[in-house]
Each structure stands twice: as C-alpha cells, then as structure tokens.
Amino acid sequence: MKTLRSIKKADLILVLVLGIIIALIWLWNGHHNSKQDLVAEIIRNGQIIQKVDLNKVKNPKYITLKNGIKITILAEKGRIRVLHADCPNKICVKTGWLSQPGDMAICVPSDTIVVIDVPD
C-alpha cells in the first residue's frame, strides 16, 4: 500500500497543473455563456409570431396566443417557458424553463414552438 511519502513531486505538480487548467476552462465557460445573446422565437403554423430578447426582459412578460389552442408563455430575464396550454397532454408545459441556445418546447396540437435561437 502506497503512503503519502511515495507520491513524487512531479505527481503533485501534474495534479496542480490539471486543476488550474480545469478551473480556467470552467471560469471561461461561465463568463462566456453569461454574455451570450438569448433570443427566443415563438413560432406558430410555421410563422414567427414574436421574438423576445431574454437578456432585456426586466419584468415577467406574459404572451397569450388565442387563435386555435390557447397557450400562455412566460418570459423572464434569461429564460422562457410555456406556462399554460389548452392541449390534452401539456408536454410543452412539462418541458419547463428554456434558458440555453437550442432549448425548445413544442406543442404539436397547436403547431406552436418556443425555441431559443442558436447564435451564428
């Protein structure tokens, strides 16, 4: 069985360097993601109904689509969700909050999609 005395100085340096690299990657990703543009699109019947810049939302914003199946969407700073839908299964509601590029909630019966744009 190895003891702490059998750990070489090079092993400690390697662990320290790996730890620093991991910390730098984590910090860079956190800082980079916090500045990304978050624009949600609300699409119904293949047409963009509305775009919401989630970085600029200051107060909760409710968007209600009444034509066909009624859907209520809630946008807050940095996130959006389908809050209520009159469709049978409510899968779009169960999807919860969308906050990352590419996240989407789809309501098939109402032909509605809420998606956060993927930046170019």
Secondary structure, 3 states (H helix, E strand, C coil): CCCHHHCCHHHHHHHHHHHHHHHHHHHHHHHHHHCCCCEEEEEECCEEEEEEECCCCCCCEEEEECCCCCEEEEEECCEEEEEEECCCCCHHHHCCCECCCCCEEEECCCCEEEEECCCC
